[in-house]
Amino acid sequence: MASSVRRVLILIAFALVGAYGLSQLRGPQGLPAVRQQWQEIRQLEEENANLQRENDYRRDRIKKLESSPSEQELEIRKKLKLLRPGETSFILPEPSKPDQSKQPAQDSDPSADPAPDSK
């Protein structure tokens, strides 16, 4: 009889520990928090990789500018918008993008359409 009571108490203790563990895993500091931290880590790793690529590109660009006078000249001319004698520069307008917010809605009431009357 004493051994069966002991078994029941052990089972109850394991059930309580299991219930407590389950409640902690499902709580705000449990698995959702871990998942959010993993996502944040993944995002920061991607950002670090992008920054590393950018740094490598800039390092290569600096080396190229240090070693090549023609690259230096092109960069200076581009930054200062300088031209050599006899050169012509063409400045093209940037293509305009249609602004959707200024156009009247096509699906609105036809009576609200300000169409000119032809008399």
Secondary structure, DSSP 8 states (H G I E B T S, - for coil): -HHHHHHHHHHHHHHHHHHHHHHHHHSTTSHHHHHHHHHHHHHHHHHHHHHHHHHHHHHHHHHHHHH-HHHHHHHHHHHHT---TT-------------TTTS--TTS-GGG-------
